[in-house]
Amino acid sequence: MRIPQATRDAVKARSGGVCERCHSQMANHLHHRERVGMGGAGGERAIRLNQPGNLEHLCWRCHGREHT
């Protein structure tokens, strides 16, 4: 699922460029709090999933923990 660049920029600005979990300076991943699930999402659900409130700016370690 493609996240619009303006949304990416807003989430990164909100975090101050650091991981929102561990505060690492290595944050470079966006994570959907509400899972996209198999097959992705379309329509209104895709819009909701890609809102800044549903996204976290994480480092690779914290992002990996979410998917183990």
PDB file of N, H, CA, C and O in Angstrom:
ATOM      1  N   MET A   1       0.845  -1.168   0.000  1.00  0.00           N
ATOM      2  CA  MET A   1       0.000   0.000   0.000  1.00  0.00           C
ATOM      3  C   MET A   1       0.893   1.234   0.000  1.00  0.00           C
ATOM      4  O   MET A   1       1.750   1.386   0.870  1.00  0.00           O
ATOM      5  N   ARG A   2       0.698   2.083  -0.940  1.00  0.00           N
ATOM      6  H   ARG A   2       0.001   1.960  -1.647  1.00  0.00           H
ATOM      7  CA  ARG A   2       1.514   3.288  -1.102  1.00  0.00           C
ATOM      8  C   ARG A   2       0.991   4.399  -0.199  1.00  0.00           C
ATOM      9  O   ARG A   2      -0.188   4.751  -0.247  1.00  0.00           O
ATOM     10  N   ILE A   3       1.882   4.946   0.625  1.00  0.00           N
ATOM     11  H   ILE A   3       2.839   4.661   0.665  1.00  0.00           H
ATOM     12  CA  ILE A   3       1.549   6.048   1.524  1.00  0.00           C
ATOM     13  C   ILE A   3       1.945   7.347   0.816  1.00  0.00           C
ATOM     14  O   ILE A   3       3.087   7.481   0.378  1.00  0.00           O
ATOM     15  N   PRO A   4       1.024   8.301   0.697  1.00  0.00           N
ATOM     16  CA  PRO A   4       1.344   9.568   0.024  1.00  0.00           C
ATOM     17  C   PRO A   4       2.543  10.269   0.687  1.00  0.00           C
ATOM     18  O   PRO A   4       2.706  10.223   1.906  1.00  0.00           O
ATOM     19  N   GLN A   5       3.366  10.910  -0.133  1.00  0.00           N
ATOM     20  H   GLN A   5       3.234  10.948  -1.123  1.00  0.00           H
ATOM     21  CA  GLN A   5       4.571  11.564   0.374  1.00  0.00           C
ATOM     22  C   GLN A   5       4.253  12.628   1.427  1.00  0.00           C
ATOM     23  O   GLN A   5       4.993  12.765   2.401  1.00  0.00           O
ATOM     24  N   ALA A   6       3.180  13.371   1.250  1.00  0.00           N
ATOM     25  H   ALA A   6       2.578  13.260   0.458  1.00  0.00           H
ATOM     26  CA  ALA A   6       2.814  14.400   2.236  1.00  0.00           C
ATOM     27  C   ALA A   6       2.519  13.766   3.594  1.00  0.00           C
ATOM     28  O   ALA A   6       2.855  14.338   4.631  1.00  0.00           O
ATOM     29  N   THR A   7       1.893  12.591   3.595  1.00  0.00           N
ATOM     30  H   THR A   7       1.619  12.127   2.753  1.00  0.00           H
ATOM     31  CA  THR A   7       1.608  11.884   4.840  1.00  0.00           C
ATOM     32  C   THR A   7       2.902  11.381   5.459  1.00  0.00           C
ATOM     33  O   THR A   7       3.099  11.499   6.668  1.00  0.00           O
ATOM     34  N   ARG A   8       3.792  10.818   4.632  1.00  0.00           N
ATOM     35  H   ARG A   8       3.632  10.723   3.650  1.00  0.00           H
ATOM     36  CA  ARG A   8       5.099  10.365   5.129  1.00  0.00           C
ATOM     37  C   ARG A   8       5.833  11.513   5.807  1.00  0.00           C
ATOM     38  O   ARG A   8       6.378  11.356   6.900  1.00  0.00           O
ATOM     39  N   ASP A   9       5.841  12.662   5.152  1.00  0.00           N
ATOM     40  H   ASP A   9       5.399  12.789   4.265  1.00  0.00           H
ATOM     41  CA  ASP A   9       6.534  13.831   5.688  1.00  0.00           C
ATOM     42  C   ASP A   9       5.918  14.281   7.012  1.00  0.00           C
ATOM     43  O   ASP A   9       6.641  14.660   7.934  1.00  0.00           O
ATOM     44  N   ALA A  10       4.594  14.243   7.113  1.00  0.00           N
ATOM     45  H   ALA A  10       4.007  13.935   6.365  1.00  0.00           H
ATOM     46  CA  ALA A  10       3.910  14.664   8.342  1.00  0.00           C
ATOM     47  C   ALA A  10       4.242  13.744   9.514  1.00  0.00           C
ATOM     48  O   ALA A  10       4.470  14.216  10.628  1.00  0.00           O
ATOM     49  N   VAL A  11       4.271  12.439   9.269  1.00  0.00           N
ATOM     50  H   VAL A  11       4.086  12.056   8.364  1.00  0.00           H
ATOM     51  CA  VAL A  11       4.577  11.478  10.334  1.00  0.00           C
ATOM     52  C   VAL A  11       6.030  11.639  10.782  1.00  0.00           C
ATOM     53  O   VAL A  11       6.315  11.607  11.980  1.00  0.00           O
ATOM     54  N   LYS A  12       6.941  11.810   9.839  1.00  0.00           N
ATOM     55  H   LYS A  12       6.710  11.836   8.866  1.00  0.00           H
ATOM     56  CA  LYS A  12       8.347  12.003  10.183  1.00  0.00           C
ATOM     57  C   LYS A  12       8.557  13.302  10.952  1.00  0.00           C
ATOM     58  O   LYS A  12       9.368  13.349  11.877  1.00  0.00           O
ATOM     59  N   ALA A  13       7.840  14.351  10.581  1.00  0.00           N
ATOM     60  H   ALA A  13       7.182  14.314   9.829  1.00  0.00           H
ATOM     61  CA  ALA A  13       7.939  15.627  11.294  1.00  0.00           C
ATOM     62  C   ALA A  13       7.409  15.483  12.719  1.00  0.00           C
ATOM     63  O   ALA A  13       7.996  16.017  13.660  1.00  0.00           O
ATOM     64  N   ARG A  14       6.300  14.761  12.875  1.00  0.00           N
ATOM     65  H   ARG A  14       5.823  14.327  12.111  1.00  0.00           H
ATOM     66  CA  ARG A  14       5.713  14.542  14.204  1.00  0.00           C
ATOM     67  C   ARG A  14       6.704  13.849  15.133  1.00  0.00           C
ATOM     68  O   ARG A  14       6.776  14.170  16.319  1.00  0.00           O
ATOM     69  N   SER A  15       7.465  12.903  14.597  1.00  0.00           N
ATOM     70  H   SER A  15       7.407  12.643  13.633  1.00  0.00           H
ATOM     71  CA  SER A  15       8.400  12.132  15.425  1.00  0.00           C
ATOM     72  C   SER A  15       9.704  12.882  15.682  1.00  0.00           C
ATOM     73  O   SER A  15      10.509  12.467  16.515  1.00  0.00           O
ATOM     74  N   GLY A  16       9.907  13.969  14.977  1.00  0.00           N
ATOM     75  H   GLY A  16       9.253  14.306  14.300  1.00  0.00           H
ATOM     76  CA  GLY A  16      11.170  14.683  15.109  1.00  0.00           C
ATOM     77  C   GLY A  16      12.334  13.918  14.498  1.00  0.00           C
ATOM     78  O   GLY A  16      13.497  14.190  14.796  1.00  0.00           O
ATOM     79  N   GLY A  17      12.005  12.953  13.635  1.00  0.00           N
ATOM     80  H   GLY A  17      11.060  12.732  13.393  1.00  0.00           H
ATOM     81  CA  GLY A  17      13.034  12.183  12.948  1.00  0.00           C
ATOM     82  C   GLY A  17      13.594  11.021  13.742  1.00  0.00           C
ATOM     83  O   GLY A  17      14.559  10.387  13.317  1.00  0.00           O
ATOM     84  N   VAL A  18      12.990  10.730  14.911  1.00  0.00           N
ATOM     85  H   VAL A  18      12.205  11.245  15.256  1.00  0.00           H
ATOM     86  CA  VAL A  18      13.472   9.601  15.715  1.00  0.00           C
ATOM     87  C   VAL A  18      12.377   8.547  15.841  1.00  0.00           C
ATOM     88  O   VAL A  18      11.199   8.820  15.609  1.00  0.00           O
ATOM     89  N   CYS A  19      12.793   7.337  16.213  1.00  0.00           N
ATOM     90  H   CYS A  19      13.749   7.115  16.401  1.00  0.00           H
ATOM     91  CA  CYS A  19      11.854   6.238  16.404  1.00  0.00           C
ATOM     92  C   CYS A  19      10.864   6.601  17.513  1.00  0.00           C
ATOM     93  O   CYS A  19      11.263   7.035  18.593  1.00  0.00           O
ATOM     94  N   GLU A  20       9.585   6.422  17.239  1.00  0.00           N
ATOM     95  H   GLU A  20       9.260   6.070  16.361  1.00  0.00           H
ATOM     96  CA  GLU A  20       8.555   6.766  18.218  1.00  0.00           C
ATOM     97  C   GLU A  20       8.467   5.762  19.361  1.00  0.00           C
ATOM     98  O   GLU A  20       7.723   5.989  20.315  1.00  0.00           O
ATOM     99  N   ARG A  21       9.201   4.671  19.288  1.00  0.00           N
ATOM    100  H   ARG A  21       9.805   4.487  18.512  1.00  0.00           H
ATOM    101  CA  ARG A  21       9.211   3.684  20.371  1.00  0.00           C
ATOM    102  C   ARG A  21      10.470   3.795  21.226  1.00  0.00           C
ATOM    103  O   ARG A  21      10.387   3.977  22.441  1.00  0.00           O
ATOM    104  N   CYS A  22      11.638   3.687  20.588  1.00  0.00           N
ATOM    105  H   CYS A  22      11.706   3.539  19.601  1.00  0.00           H
ATOM    106  CA  CYS A  22      12.895   3.640  21.350  1.00  0.00           C
ATOM    107  C   CYS A  22      13.720   4.921  21.240  1.00  0.00           C
ATOM    108  O   CYS A  22      14.758   5.051  21.889  1.00  0.00           O
ATOM    109  N   HIS A  23      13.265   5.851  20.432  1.00  0.00           N
ATOM    110  H   HIS A  23      12.422   5.745  19.905  1.00  0.00           H
ATOM    111  CA  HIS A  23      13.916   7.159  20.237  1.00  0.00           C
ATOM    112  C   HIS A  23      15.269   7.071  19.536  1.00  0.00           C
ATOM    113  O   HIS A  23      16.089   7.983  19.647  1.00  0.00           O
ATOM    114  N   SER A  24      15.502   5.988  18.823  1.00  0.00           N
ATOM    115  H   SER A  24      14.836   5.247  18.733  1.00  0.00           H
ATOM    116  CA  SER A  24      16.715   5.838  18.026  1.00  0.00           C
ATOM    117  C   SER A  24      16.724   6.863  16.900  1.00  0.00           C
ATOM    118  O   SER A  24      15.676   7.213  16.358  1.00  0.00           O
ATOM    119  N   GLN A  25      17.901   7.335  16.556  1.00  0.00           N
ATOM    120  H   GLN A  25      18.753   7.051  16.996  1.00  0.00           H
ATOM    121  CA  GLN A  25      18.065   8.265  15.438  1.00  0.00           C
ATOM    122  C   GLN A  25      17.972   7.538  14.090  1.00  0.00           C
ATOM    123  O   GLN A  25      18.029   8.175  13.039  1.00  0.00           O
ATOM    124  N   MET A  26      17.832   6.223  14.117  1.00  0.00           N
ATOM    125  H   MET A  26      17.786   5.705  14.971  1.00  0.00           H
ATOM    126  CA  MET A  26      17.854   5.405  12.901  1.00  0.00           C
ATOM    127  C   MET A  26      16.451   5.156  12.325  1.00  0.00           C
ATOM    128  O   MET A  26      16.278   4.239  11.522  1.00  0.00           O
ATOM    129  N   ALA A  27      15.472   5.937  12.711  1.00  0.00           N
ATOM    130  H   ALA A  27      15.613   6.682  13.363  1.00  0.00           H
ATOM    131  CA  ALA A  27      14.103   5.714  12.237  1.00  0.00           C
ATOM    132  C   ALA A  27      14.003   5.967  10.733  1.00  0.00           C
ATOM    133  O   ALA A  27      14.367   7.038  10.246  1.00  0.00           O
ATOM    134  N   ASN A  28      13.510   4.974  10.013  1.00  0.00           N
ATOM    135  H   ASN A  28      13.215   4.104  10.408  1.00  0.00           H
ATOM    136  CA  ASN A  28      13.316   5.132   8.578  1.00  0.00           C
ATOM    137  C   ASN A  28      12.193   4.231   8.043  1.00  0.00           C
ATOM    138  O   ASN A  28      12.108   3.988   6.839  1.00  0.00           O
ATOM    139  N   HIS A  29      11.337   3.742   8.940  1.00  0.00           N
ATOM    140  H   HIS A  29      11.406   3.939   9.918  1.00  0.00           H
ATOM    141  CA  HIS A  29      10.223   2.889   8.538  1.00  0.00           C
ATOM    142  C   HIS A  29       8.918   3.514   8.999  1.00  0.00           C
ATOM    143  O   HIS A  29       8.860   4.124  10.066  1.00  0.00           O
ATOM    144  N   LEU A  30       7.866   3.362   8.194  1.00  0.00           N
ATOM    145  H   LEU A  30       7.913   2.865   7.327  1.00  0.00           H
ATOM    146  CA  LEU A  30       6.526   3.741   8.616  1.00  0.00           C
ATOM    147  C   LEU A  30       5.743   2.457   8.846  1.00  0.00           C
ATOM    148  O   LEU A  30       5.749   1.552   8.011  1.00  0.00           O
ATOM    149  N   HIS A  31       5.074   2.392   9.979  1.00  0.00           N
ATOM    150  H   HIS A  31       5.069   3.127  10.657  1.00  0.00           H
ATOM    151  CA  HIS A  31       4.339   1.197  10.374  1.00  0.00           C
ATOM    152  C   HIS A  31       2.864   1.532  10.541  1.00  0.00           C
ATOM    153  O   HIS A  31       2.523   2.526  11.183  1.00  0.00           O
ATOM    154  N   HIS A  32       1.980   0.705   9.965  1.00  0.00           N
ATOM    155  H   HIS A  32       2.257  -0.102   9.444  1.00  0.00           H
ATOM    156  CA  HIS A  32       0.537   0.857  10.137  1.00  0.00           C
ATOM    157  C   HIS A  32       0.147   0.246  11.484  1.00  0.00           C
ATOM    158  O   HIS A  32       0.376  -0.941  11.712  1.00  0.00           O
ATOM    159  N   ARG A  33      -0.432   1.036  12.365  1.00  0.00           N
ATOM    160  H   ARG A  33      -0.618   2.001  12.179  1.00  0.00           H
ATOM    161  CA  ARG A  33      -0.908   0.506  13.653  1.00  0.00           C
ATOM    162  C   ARG A  33      -2.041  -0.481  13.419  1.00  0.00           C
ATOM    163  O   ARG A  33      -2.035  -1.581  13.970  1.00  0.00           O
ATOM    164  N   GLU A  34      -3.020  -0.088  12.598  1.00  0.00           N
ATOM    165  H   GLU A  34      -3.025   0.806  12.149  1.00  0.00           H
ATOM    166  CA  GLU A  34      -4.074  -1.019  12.189  1.00  0.00           C
ATOM    167  C   GLU A  34      -3.533  -1.766  10.990  1.00  0.00           C
ATOM    168  O   GLU A  34      -3.215  -1.161   9.966  1.00  0.00           O
ATOM    169  N   ARG A  35      -3.427  -3.056  11.110  1.00  0.00           N
ATOM    170  H   ARG A  35      -3.685  -3.547  11.942  1.00  0.00           H
ATOM    171  CA  ARG A  35      -2.779  -3.859  10.075  1.00  0.00           C
ATOM    172  C   ARG A  35      -3.526  -3.803   8.745  1.00  0.00           C
ATOM    173  O   ARG A  35      -4.755  -3.782   8.684  1.00  0.00           O
ATOM    174  N   VAL A  36      -2.729  -3.781   7.701  1.00  0.00           N
ATOM    175  H   VAL A  36      -1.730  -3.799   7.751  1.00  0.00           H
ATOM    176  CA  VAL A  36      -3.287  -3.773   6.346  1.00  0.00           C
ATOM    177  C   VAL A  36      -3.901  -5.126   6.047  1.00  0.00           C
ATOM    178  O   VAL A  36      -4.980  -5.193   5.459  1.00  0.00           O
ATOM    179  N   GLY A  37      -3.245  -6.195   6.433  1.00  0.00           N
ATOM    180  H   GLY A  37      -2.368  -6.140   6.911  1.00  0.00           H
ATOM    181  CA  GLY A  37      -3.765  -7.545   6.229  1.00  0.00           C
ATOM    182  C   GLY A  37      -3.451  -8.071   4.846  1.00  0.00           C
ATOM    183  O   GLY A  37      -2.950  -7.359   3.976  1.00  0.00           O
ATOM    184  N   MET A  38      -3.757  -9.321   4.679  1.00  0.00           N
ATOM    185  H   MET A  38      -4.164  -9.899   5.386  1.00  0.00           H
ATOM    186  CA  MET A  38      -3.505  -9.976   3.402  1.00  0.00           C
ATOM    187  C   MET A  38      -4.353  -9.331   2.312  1.00  0.00           C
ATOM    188  O   MET A  38      -5.545  -9.087   2.496  1.00  0.00           O
ATOM    189  N   GLY A  39      -3.729  -9.064   1.196  1.00  0.00           N
ATOM    190  H   GLY A  39      -2.760  -9.262   1.046  1.00  0.00           H
ATOM    191  CA  GLY A  39      -4.455  -8.522   0.059  1.00  0.00           C
ATOM    192  C   GLY A  39      -4.604  -7.015   0.071  1.00  0.00           C
ATOM    193  O   GLY A  39      -5.183  -6.441  -0.851  1.00  0.00           O
ATOM    194  N   GLY A  40      -4.087  -6.363   1.110  1.00  0.00           N
ATOM    195  H   GLY A  40      -3.616  -6.829   1.860  1.00  0.00           H
ATOM    196  CA  GLY A  40      -4.146  -4.904   1.153  1.00  0.00           C
ATOM    197  C   GLY A  40      -5.537  -4.379   1.415  1.00  0.00           C
ATOM    198  O   GLY A  40      -6.396  -5.073   1.959  1.00  0.00           O
ATOM    199  N   ALA A  41      -5.737  -3.157   1.021  1.00  0.00           N
ATOM    200  H   ALA A  41      -5.039  -2.593   0.580  1.00  0.00           H
ATOM    201  CA  ALA A  41      -7.022  -2.507   1.253  1.00  0.00           C
ATOM    202  C   ALA A  41      -7.262  -1.492   0.157  1.00  0.00           C
ATOM    203  O   ALA A  41      -6.324  -0.947  -0.425  1.00  0.00           O
ATOM    204  N   GLY A  42      -8.488  -1.254  -0.107  1.00  0.00           N
ATOM    205  H   GLY A  42      -9.250  -1.696   0.365  1.00  0.00           H
ATOM    206  CA  GLY A  42      -8.846  -0.258  -1.108  1.00  0.00           C
ATOM    207  C   GLY A  42      -9.921   0.659  -0.586  1.00  0.00           C
ATOM    208  O   GLY A  42     -10.455   0.449   0.503  1.00  0.00           O
ATOM    209  N   GLY A  43     -10.236   1.667  -1.353  1.00  0.00           N
ATOM    210  H   GLY A  43      -9.802   1.837  -2.237  1.00  0.00           H
ATOM    211  CA  GLY A  43     -11.324   2.576  -1.038  1.00  0.00           C
ATOM    212  C   GLY A  43     -11.155   3.323   0.266  1.00  0.00           C
ATOM    213  O   GLY A  43     -10.067   3.801   0.591  1.00  0.00           O
ATOM    214  N   GLU A  44     -12.266   3.421   1.025  1.00  0.00           N
ATOM    215  H   GLU A  44     -13.149   3.034   0.761  1.00  0.00           H
ATOM    216  CA  GLU A  44     -12.269   4.179   2.270  1.00  0.00           C
ATOM    217  C   GLU A  44     -11.315   3.592   3.305  1.00  0.00           C
ATOM    218  O   GLU A  44     -10.704   4.339   4.069  1.00  0.00           O
ATOM    219  N   ARG A  45     -11.177   2.280   3.343  1.00  0.00           N
ATOM    220  H   ARG A  45     -11.673   1.673   2.722  1.00  0.00           H
ATOM    221  CA  ARG A  45     -10.269   1.662   4.312  1.00  0.00           C
ATOM    222  C   ARG A  45      -8.828   2.076   4.026  1.00  0.00           C
ATOM    223  O   ARG A  45      -8.070   2.341   4.959  1.00  0.00           O
ATOM    224  N   ALA A  46      -8.444   2.135   2.773  1.00  0.00           N
ATOM    225  H   ALA A  46      -9.059   1.919   2.015  1.00  0.00           H
ATOM    226  CA  ALA A  46      -7.086   2.549   2.413  1.00  0.00           C
ATOM    227  C   ALA A  46      -6.824   3.979   2.863  1.00  0.00           C
ATOM    228  O   ALA A  46      -5.735   4.296   3.340  1.00  0.00           O
ATOM    229  N   ILE A  47      -7.808   4.829   2.713  1.00  0.00           N
ATOM    230  H   ILE A  47      -8.694   4.571   2.325  1.00  0.00           H
ATOM    231  CA  ILE A  47      -7.664   6.219   3.155  1.00  0.00           C
ATOM    232  C   ILE A  47      -7.470   6.261   4.665  1.00  0.00           C
ATOM    233  O   ILE A  47      -6.589   6.968   5.155  1.00  0.00           O
ATOM    234  N   ARG A  48      -8.280   5.513   5.407  1.00  0.00           N
ATOM    235  H   ARG A  48      -8.995   4.939   5.009  1.00  0.00           H
ATOM    236  CA  ARG A  48      -8.174   5.478   6.869  1.00  0.00           C
ATOM    237  C   ARG A  48      -6.834   4.904   7.323  1.00  0.00           C
ATOM    238  O   ARG A  48      -6.216   5.429   8.249  1.00  0.00           O
ATOM    239  N   LEU A  49      -6.387   3.845   6.686  1.00  0.00           N
ATOM    240  H   LEU A  49      -6.889   3.418   5.933  1.00  0.00           H
ATOM    241  CA  LEU A  49      -5.130   3.201   7.070  1.00  0.00           C
ATOM    242  C   LEU A  49      -3.938   4.121   6.865  1.00  0.00           C
ATOM    243  O   LEU A  49      -2.948   4.024   7.590  1.00  0.00           O
ATOM    244  N   ASN A  50      -4.021   5.006   5.896  1.00  0.00           N
ATOM    245  H   ASN A  50      -4.826   5.085   5.307  1.00  0.00           H
ATOM    246  CA  ASN A  50      -2.893   5.875   5.574  1.00  0.00           C
ATOM    247  C   ASN A  50      -2.978   7.256   6.221  1.00  0.00           C
ATOM    248  O   ASN A  50      -2.266   8.172   5.809  1.00  0.00           O
ATOM    249  N   GLN A  51      -3.833   7.418   7.222  1.00  0.00           N
ATOM    250  H   GLN A  51      -4.412   6.674   7.557  1.00  0.00           H
ATOM    251  CA  GLN A  51      -3.885   8.673   7.963  1.00  0.00           C
ATOM    252  C   GLN A  51      -2.706   8.725   8.943  1.00  0.00           C
ATOM    253  O   GLN A  51      -2.319   7.687   9.479  1.00  0.00           O
ATOM    254  N   PRO A  52      -2.127   9.904   9.190  1.00  0.00           N
ATOM    255  CA  PRO A  52      -0.992  10.001  10.113  1.00  0.00           C
ATOM    256  C   PRO A  52      -1.252   9.377  11.484  1.00  0.00           C
ATOM    257  O   PRO A  52      -0.327   8.843  12.097  1.00  0.00           O
ATOM    258  N   GLY A  53      -2.486   9.433  11.975  1.00  0.00           N
ATOM    259  H   GLY A  53      -3.238   9.867  11.478  1.00  0.00           H
ATOM    260  CA  GLY A  53      -2.796   8.839  13.276  1.00  0.00           C
ATOM    261  C   GLY A  53      -2.685   7.327  13.303  1.00  0.00           C
ATOM    262  O   GLY A  53      -2.600   6.736  14.380  1.00  0.00           O
ATOM    263  N   ASN A  54      -2.685   6.696  12.153  1.00  0.00           N
ATOM    264  H   ASN A  54      -2.754   7.176  11.278  1.00  0.00           H
ATOM    265  CA  ASN A  54      -2.555   5.235  12.075  1.00  0.00           C
ATOM    266  C   ASN A  54      -1.131   4.816  11.737  1.00  0.00           C
ATOM    267  O   ASN A  54      -0.862   3.623  11.592  1.00  0.00           O
ATOM    268  N   LEU A  55      -0.228   5.755  11.612  1.00  0.00           N
ATOM    269  H   LEU A  55      -0.446   6.723  11.730  1.00  0.00           H
ATOM    270  CA  LEU A  55       1.143   5.444  11.216  1.00  0.00           C
ATOM    271  C   LEU A  55       2.128   5.815  12.312  1.00  0.00           C
ATOM    272  O   LEU A  55       1.952   6.815  13.009  1.00  0.00           O
ATOM    273  N   GLU A  56       3.169   4.997  12.457  1.00  0.00           N
ATOM    274  H   GLU A  56       3.312   4.186  11.891  1.00  0.00           H
ATOM    275  CA  GLU A  56       4.259   5.269  13.385  1.00  0.00           C
ATOM    276  C   GLU A  56       5.562   5.328  12.618  1.00  0.00           C
ATOM    277  O   GLU A  56       5.760   4.582  11.660  1.00  0.00           O
ATOM    278  N   HIS A  57       6.441   6.203  13.031  1.00  0.00           N
ATOM    279  H   HIS A  57       6.280   6.809  13.810  1.00  0.00           H
ATOM    280  CA  HIS A  57       7.783   6.313  12.459  1.00  0.00           C
ATOM    281  C   HIS A  57       8.695   5.495  13.357  1.00  0.00           C
ATOM    282  O   HIS A  57       8.916   5.861  14.511  1.00  0.00           O
ATOM    283  N   LEU A  58       9.236   4.380  12.837  1.00  0.00           N
ATOM    284  H   LEU A  58       9.057   4.083  11.899  1.00  0.00           H
ATOM    285  CA  LEU A  58      10.003   3.439  13.644  1.00  0.00           C
ATOM    286  C   LEU A  58      11.373   3.157  13.046  1.00  0.00           C
ATOM    287  O   LEU A  58      11.597   3.335  11.848  1.00  0.00           O
ATOM    288  N   CYS A  59      12.283   2.714  13.902  1.00  0.00           N
ATOM    289  H   CYS A  59      12.102   2.570  14.875  1.00  0.00           H
ATOM    290  CA  CYS A  59      13.568   2.193  13.427  1.00  0.00           C
ATOM    291  C   CYS A  59      13.336   0.763  12.939  1.00  0.00           C
ATOM    292  O   CYS A  59      12.267   0.194  13.163  1.00  0.00           O
ATOM    293  N   TRP A  60      14.320   0.194  12.283  1.00  0.00           N
ATOM    294  H   TRP A  60      15.188   0.656  12.100  1.00  0.00           H
ATOM    295  CA  TRP A  60      14.145  -1.158  11.726  1.00  0.00           C
ATOM    296  C   TRP A  60      13.945  -2.195  12.821  1.00  0.00           C
ATOM    297  O   TRP A  60      13.224  -3.172  12.621  1.00  0.00           O
ATOM    298  N   ARG A  61      14.579  -1.995  13.984  1.00  0.00           N
ATOM    299  H   ARG A  61      15.165  -1.201  14.147  1.00  0.00           H
ATOM    300  CA  ARG A  61      14.426  -2.979  15.069  1.00  0.00           C
ATOM    301  C   ARG A  61      12.996  -2.996  15.608  1.00  0.00           C
ATOM    302  O   ARG A  61      12.383  -4.057  15.726  1.00  0.00           O
ATOM    303  N   CYS A  62      12.474  -1.823  15.930  1.00  0.00           N
ATOM    304  H   CYS A  62      12.972  -0.961  15.834  1.00  0.00           H
ATOM    305  CA  CYS A  62      11.112  -1.752  16.460  1.00  0.00           C
ATOM    306  C   CYS A  62      10.093  -2.195  15.417  1.00  0.00           C
ATOM    307  O   CYS A  62       9.103  -2.842  15.759  1.00  0.00           O
ATOM    308  N   HIS A  63      10.317  -1.860  14.168  1.00  0.00           N
ATOM    309  H   HIS A  63      11.121  -1.334  13.890  1.00  0.00           H
ATOM    310  CA  HIS A  63       9.405  -2.284  13.113  1.00  0.00           C
ATOM    311  C   HIS A  63       9.433  -3.806  12.969  1.00  0.00           C
ATOM    312  O   HIS A  63       8.391  -4.437  12.794  1.00  0.00           O
ATOM    313  N   GLY A  64      10.619  -4.385  13.044  1.00  0.00           N
ATOM    314  H   GLY A  64      11.465  -3.872  13.187  1.00  0.00           H
ATOM    315  CA  GLY A  64      10.746  -5.838  12.958  1.00  0.00           C
ATOM    316  C   GLY A  64      10.018  -6.549  14.093  1.00  0.00           C
ATOM    317  O   GLY A  64       9.424  -7.607  13.888  1.00  0.00           O
ATOM    318  N   ARG A  65      10.064  -5.970  15.284  1.00  0.00           N
ATOM    319  H   ARG A  65      10.546  -5.110  15.451  1.00  0.00           H
ATOM    320  CA  ARG A  65       9.368  -6.578  16.435  1.00  0.00           C
ATOM    321  C   ARG A  65       7.865  -6.631  16.209  1.00  0.00           C
ATOM    322  O   ARG A  65       7.191  -7.530  16.712  1.00  0.00           O
ATOM    323  N   GLU A  66       7.344  -5.687  15.466  1.00  0.00           N
ATOM    324  H   GLU A  66       7.891  -4.957  15.058  1.00  0.00           H
ATOM    325  CA  GLU A  66       5.909  -5.664  15.179  1.00  0.00           C
ATOM    326  C   GLU A  66       5.498  -6.788  14.226  1.00  0.00           C
ATOM    327  O   GLU A  66       4.324  -7.153  14.169  1.00  0.00           O
ATOM    328  N   HIS A  67       6.440  -7.325  13.495  1.00  0.00           N
ATOM    329  H   HIS A  67       7.394  -7.029  13.542  1.00  0.00           H
ATOM    330  CA  HIS A  67       6.115  -8.321  12.477  1.00  0.00           C
ATOM    331  C   HIS A  67       6.722  -9.691  12.757  1.00  0.00           C
ATOM    332  O   HIS A  67       6.934 -10.482  11.838  1.00  0.00           O
ATOM    333  N   THR A  68       6.997  -9.966  14.024  1.00  0.00           N
ATOM    334  H   THR A  68       6.825  -9.323  14.770  1.00  0.00           H
ATOM    335  CA  THR A  68       7.524 -11.298  14.377  1.00  0.00           C
ATOM    336  C   THR A  68       6.486 -12.103  15.089  1.00  0.00           C
ATOM    337  O   THR A  68       6.742 -13.247  15.464  1.00  0.00           O
TER     338      THR A  68
END
